[in-house]
């Protein structure tokens, strides 16, 4: 069982360093570099949302990241100190594309990346505050012990 | 537990071509790239001639986030508005995928390396 916790300041760039460390920790259970890159993008975008929308880039406020790896899934919880903003049923990225391209500053891709690359996304509140939780299913490697899939 | 931040500040240098410009990008392509990419009009003056080509070299870029992608969209839109062409090379398969997802590939042609792009530009000018 892999478990780890990070707490980073709401300063741009911290999310990239965190993702480097996180990917090193999960690399033993994911033998696909493309999948690791997808997880990197989903996690960094969730951290950026937490810094910007949750903590308003207040460097004193922290973004908490909890990593848990079981036989079935990698679960990464990203929490901030804000009020919380459920992601809702965001439209698929392709549906948003034309609208975003018309903006002077065509931002807003992060949630689409998070939804595209995560197998499950849930939001909630824990003892620290609001969080977004990303689930990434693992290809089953055990042939004995309850997991027979591939 | 916190993290140690390695310096991955965005830097950009340029190389002139007879019919265009190569921008060698280095570091993380994030919101911090907005200034050099969009507000340094020194390089933009080079692209005033319709048909000129802008080549973006991503060989030394290992991280691009959504804000960086927004910068690239603004850049390619500006270049296309001048009837110039944008090419990219040195992108990992993951970032090629992100570029396709957001529609950048409709405005920016991706090639594996600089030689391939230069060959394409030469063919376009023939």
Boltz contact constraints between the chains, C-beta under 6 A:
constraints:
  - contact:
      token1: [A, 6]
      token2: [B, 1]
      max_distance: 6.0
  - contact:
      token1: [A, 8]
      token2: [B, 2]
      max_distance: 6.0
  - contact:
      token1: [A, 8]
      token2: [B, 3]
      max_distance: 6.0
  - contact:
      token1: [A, 13]
      token2: [B, 5]
      max_distance: 6.0
  - contact:
      token1: [A, 16]
      token2: [B, 63]
      max_distance: 6.0
  - contact:
      token1: [A, 17]
      token2: [B, 3]
      max_distance: 6.0
  - contact:
      token1: [A, 17]
      token2: [B, 5]
      max_distance: 6.0
  - contact:
      token1: [A, 18]
      token2: [B, 3]
      max_distance: 6.0
  - contact:
      token1: [A, 21]
      token2: [B, 3]
      max_distance: 6.0
  - contact:
      token1: [A, 37]
      token2: [B, 94]
      max_distance: 6.0
  - contact:
      token1: [A, 44]
      token2: [B, 65]
      max_distance: 6.0
  - contact:
      token1: [A, 45]
      token2: [B, 66]
      max_distance: 6.0
  - contact:
      token1: [A, 93]
      token2: [B, 101]
      max_distance: 6.0
  - contact:
      token1: [A, 97]
      token2: [B, 103]
      max_distance: 6.0
  - contact:
      token1: [A, 106]
      token2: [B, 70]
      max_distance: 6.0
  - contact:
      token1: [A, 106]
      token2: [B, 73]
      max_distance: 6.0
  - contact:
      token1: [A, 107]
      token2: [B, 70]
      max_distance: 6.0
  - contact:
      token1: [A, 109]
      token2: [B, 66]
      max_distance: 6.0
  - contact:
      token1: [A, 109]
      token2: [B, 69]
      max_distance: 6.0
  - contact:
      token1: [A, 109]
      token2: [B, 102]
      max_distance: 6.0
  - contact:
      token1: [A, 110]
      token2: [B, 66]
      max_distance: 6.0
